[in-house]
Amino acid sequence: MNEDIDLSDIPELGEEFFAKARRLGPLVEKNSVVVDSDIYEWFRSTLPEPERSKRISQVLRIYMERYQARLAALG
């Protein structure tokens, strides 16, 4: 532990805190996805990490939401 950090003003967490605490699952999951090389190269050439991963996720989310909307409209 770093001796330069003063933790004396941080209250300890008691039983009441842990009784109400909820564990959250991960909001993102690291996976591998196979994409055409020209598509990946385009993203790589236009965006640095981590923006690249975020943008690819945004594009996939838009596609997913539109696809779900079409299914709901048919349904």
C-alpha positions, -999 to +999 in steps of 0.1 A: +000+000+000+012+035-008+022+053+024+015+087+008-023+082+007-041+092+039-072+069+043-080+081+078-110+102+067-127+074+049-154+057+070-155+020+072-183+002+055-206-015+080-231-043+078-259-020+067-239-011+035-232-047+026-268-057+033-280-032+007-251-036-017-257-052-051-231-066-074-233-054-110-223-075-139-199-063-165-213-036-189-191-047-217-177-081-226-144-086-244-148-109-274-133-114-307-153-108-339-142-117-374-147-088-398-135-082-433-100-068-433-109-037-454-136-028-428-113-031-399-085-012-417-110+016-424-119+019-387-082+015-377-071+043-401-098+067-389-099+062-352-074+054-324-082+030-296-103+031-275-125+052-297-123+026-325-139-001-303-165+023-291-174+033-326-176-003-339-199-010-309-221+020-317-224+009-354-234-026-343-259-012-317-276+009-344-279-021-367-293-042-338-319-016-328-331-011-364-333-049-369-353-053-337-376-024-347-383-041-381-391-074-363-414-056-339-432-039-368-438-072-385-449-088-354 
